[in-house]
């Protein structure tokens, strides 16, 4: 398991960022990770499977209940479900079902999920390392670092670098498909 925290940024050479900029960058990285993992996991997936998973994302009680009855009718008796529920005593039933169901759905339909996350996270880490100087220079780009404009500076520098890296990857993918 990985953690997106100050130590994560420290390991990437970005420990010198001010706290508010660290938080903005971590949020950006998390969003990027979530988006890329989602894209990879859905490649080649049928509309039926996407809709099925969408029931968990949307907390659609009817759809979730149907999936559980067909795939895990004993889910409420399972220890891991009970532990999740106990760990989130204030959470609505639909939220617990959604989280648990999404996890079980992924285990069943995308058993490679942990590897996909690890691969994408390594790609992002490489991109952050490649753009470290731009991120740090964006963070120290003068002025009052407490302004909203400067808080996102390092995330913008990172995103710009990531866009360039992604465009290069897209071009390589197109080249590979053409060959």
C-alpha positions as CSV (number, residue, x, y, z in Angstrom):
1,X,0.0,0.0,0.0
2,X,1.2,3.5,-0.7
3,X,0.6,6.8,1.0
4,X,0.4,10.2,-0.7
5,X,1.8,12.3,2.1
6,X,4.8,14.5,3.0
7,X,7.1,11.5,3.0
8,X,6.0,10.6,-0.5
9,X,7.0,14.1,-1.7
10,X,10.2,14.0,0.4
11,X,11.2,10.8,-1.4
12,X,10.7,12.6,-4.7
13,X,12.9,15.5,-3.7
14,X,10.1,17.9,-3.0
15,X,10.3,18.1,0.8
16,X,11.2,21.8,0.6
17,X,7.8,22.8,-0.7
18,X,5.7,24.9,1.7
19,X,2.9,22.9,3.4
20,X,0.0,24.4,1.4
21,X,1.8,23.7,-1.8
22,X,2.5,20.2,-0.8
23,X,-1.2,19.7,-0.2
24,X,-2.1,21.1,-3.6
25,X,0.4,18.9,-5.3
26,X,-0.7,15.8,-3.4
27,X,-4.3,16.5,-4.4
28,X,-3.3,16.9,-8.0
29,X,-1.3,13.7,-8.0
30,X,-4.2,11.8,-6.4
31,X,-6.6,13.1,-9.0
32,X,-4.2,12.2,-11.8
33,X,-3.7,8.7,-10.3
34,X,-7.4,8.2,-10.0
35,X,-8.0,9.3,-13.6
36,X,-5.3,7.3,-15.2
37,X,-6.0,4.1,-13.2
38,X,-9.7,4.5,-14.2
39,X,-8.8,4.9,-17.9
40,X,-6.5,1.8,-17.8
41,X,-9.0,-0.3,-16.0
42,X,-11.9,0.5,-18.4
43,X,-9.9,-0.2,-21.6
44,X,-11.7,-2.9,-23.5
45,X,-14.4,-3.3,-20.8
46,X,-18.0,-3.9,-21.9
47,X,-20.7,-1.4,-21.4
48,X,-22.5,-3.9,-19.1
49,X,-19.5,-4.2,-16.8
50,X,-19.0,-0.4,-16.8
51,X,-22.7,0.0,-15.8
52,X,-22.3,-2.6,-13.2
53,X,-19.4,-0.8,-11.6
54,X,-21.2,2.5,-12.0
55,X,-23.8,1.3,-9.5
56,X,-21.1,1.4,-6.8
57,X,-19.8,4.7,-7.9
58,X,-23.3,6.2,-8.0
59,X,-24.3,4.4,-4.8
60,X,-27.3,3.0,-6.7
61,X,-28.9,0.8,-4.0
62,X,-31.0,-1.2,-6.5
63,X,-28.0,-2.0,-8.7
64,X,-25.7,-2.7,-5.7
65,X,-28.2,-5.0,-4.1
66,X,-28.7,-6.9,-7.4
67,X,-24.9,-7.3,-7.8
68,X,-24.5,-8.5,-4.2
69,X,-27.4,-11.0,-4.5
70,X,-25.9,-12.5,-7.6
71,X,-22.2,-12.4,-6.6
72,X,-21.9,-12.1,-2.8
73,X,-25.2,-12.9,-1.2
74,X,-23.5,-13.4,2.2
75,X,-21.5,-10.2,2.2
76,X,-23.1,-8.9,5.4
77,X,-21.7,-11.9,7.2
78,X,-18.2,-11.5,5.9
79,X,-15.5,-10.3,8.4
80,X,-14.1,-7.8,6.0
81,X,-17.5,-6.2,5.5
82,X,-18.1,-6.1,9.2
83,X,-14.7,-4.5,9.8
84,X,-15.3,-1.8,7.1
85,X,-18.7,-1.1,8.7
86,X,-17.2,-0.9,12.2
87,X,-14.4,1.4,11.0
88,X,-17.0,3.8,9.5
89,X,-19.8,3.9,12.1
90,X,-21.2,7.2,10.9
91,X,-21.2,6.2,7.2
92,X,-24.6,5.6,5.6
93,X,-25.3,2.0,4.6
94,X,-25.1,2.9,0.9
95,X,-21.6,4.4,1.3
96,X,-20.3,1.2,3.0
97,X,-21.9,-1.0,0.4
98,X,-20.5,1.2,-2.3
99,X,-16.9,1.0,-1.0
100,X,-17.1,-2.7,-0.2
101,X,-18.8,-3.6,-3.5
102,X,-16.4,-1.6,-5.6
103,X,-13.5,-3.4,-3.9
104,X,-15.0,-6.8,-4.4
105,X,-16.1,-6.0,-8.0
106,X,-12.5,-5.0,-8.8
107,X,-11.2,-8.2,-7.2
108,X,-13.6,-10.2,-9.4
109,X,-13.4,-8.3,-12.7
110,X,-10.0,-6.7,-12.5
111,X,-7.7,-8.8,-10.4
112,X,-4.8,-6.9,-11.8
113,X,-6.1,-3.7,-10.1
114,X,-3.2,-3.5,-7.6
115,X,-0.6,-3.9,-10.4
116,X,-2.3,-1.3,-12.5
117,X,-2.2,1.2,-9.6
118,X,1.4,0.4,-8.9
119,X,2.4,0.8,-12.5
120,X,0.5,4.1,-12.9
121,X,1.9,5.4,-9.6
122,X,5.5,4.6,-10.8
123,X,4.8,6.5,-14.0
124,X,3.6,9.5,-12.1
125,X,6.6,9.4,-9.8
126,X,8.9,9.3,-12.8
127,X,7.1,12.3,-14.2
128,X,7.3,14.2,-10.9
129,X,11.1,13.4,-10.7
130,X,11.5,14.6,-14.3
131,X,9.7,17.9,-13.5
132,X,11.1,18.4,-10.0
133,X,13.1,21.5,-10.9
134,X,10.1,23.1,-12.6
135,X,7.9,22.3,-9.7
136,X,10.3,23.7,-7.2
137,X,10.9,26.8,-9.3
138,X,7.2,27.3,-9.6
139,X,6.8,27.0,-5.9
140,X,9.5,29.6,-5.3
141,X,8.2,31.8,-8.1
142,X,8.3,35.0,-6.0
143,X,5.5,36.8,-4.2
144,X,3.5,35.8,-1.3
145,X,3.2,32.0,-1.4
146,X,0.0,32.1,0.5
147,X,-2.0,33.4,-2.5
148,X,-4.2,31.0,-4.4
149,X,-2.3,31.7,-7.6
150,X,1.0,30.6,-6.1
151,X,-0.4,27.6,-4.2
152,X,-1.2,25.9,-7.5
153,X,2.0,26.9,-9.2
154,X,3.8,23.6,-8.6
155,X,0.8,21.6,-9.6
156,X,0.6,23.6,-12.8
157,X,4.3,23.0,-13.5
158,X,3.8,19.3,-12.8
159,X,0.6,19.1,-14.9
160,X,2.3,20.9,-17.8
161,X,5.2,18.4,-17.6
162,X,2.8,15.5,-17.3
163,X,0.8,16.7,-20.3
164,X,4.1,16.8,-22.3
165,X,5.0,13.3,-21.1
166,X,1.4,12.0,-21.9
167,X,1.5,13.6,-25.4
168,X,4.8,11.8,-26.0
169,X,3.3,8.6,-24.8
170,X,0.2,9.0,-26.9
171,X,2.4,9.7,-30.0
172,X,4.5,6.6,-29.2
173,X,1.3,4.5,-28.7
174,X,0.0,5.7,-32.1
175,X,3.4,4.9,-33.7
176,X,3.3,1.4,-32.1
177,X,-0.2,0.8,-33.4
178,X,0.7,1.9,-36.9
179,X,3.7,-0.4,-37.0
